[in-house]
Amino acid sequence: MGAARRATLTTAGGAIAIVGGLTGVAACSGPPPVPPPVTVTATVVATVTVTPTPPPAAAPDPAAPPAPDPVPNAPAPVVEWGPAVDDGPRPGATGTPVLDGAGVPASYAVVAGDSFFDIAQRFNLPQQQLLRMNPQIYDFGETVYIGQLINLDWTKTG
């Protein structure tokens, strides 16, 4: 029985020794070492900010001369209606007019290729006047028909 008791003591003694050794190691280690002081060196670097020089102020433009006072247009000339005058056949008005007793054109029969504008030009009449003298003409004279009779007597309408 002695050997079993010795083994227990040895084991127990060994466990105490290990625990005691660990405690001793922990006690010997002491506080953690203090890190060496850190030296901070501040370096001042100058940052240059370039500010552009503003352009020189432009000289103000000289004042524009005042505009002259408006001058009204001359009044439009008064167009007097008058008798038709035959300036002779022309492209767009090649027919033969009917003359009155004094030899003044009284009417005109439209022929192929005629246009109302050219008829007005041939008889030296403004187109608006010829339209007023011929209310049967539609579309501002855009449409005339072969054989249509156009009044050239400025004293009559229609």
ABEGO torsion letter per residue (X at the ends): XAAAAAAAAAAAAAAAAAAAAAAAAAAAAEBBBBBBBBBBBBBBBBBBBBBBBBBBBBBBBBBBBBBBBBBBBBBBBBBBBBBBBBAEBBBGBABBBBBBAAGBBABBBBBBGBBAAAAAAAAGBBAAAAAAABAABBGGGABBBBGBBBBABAABBX
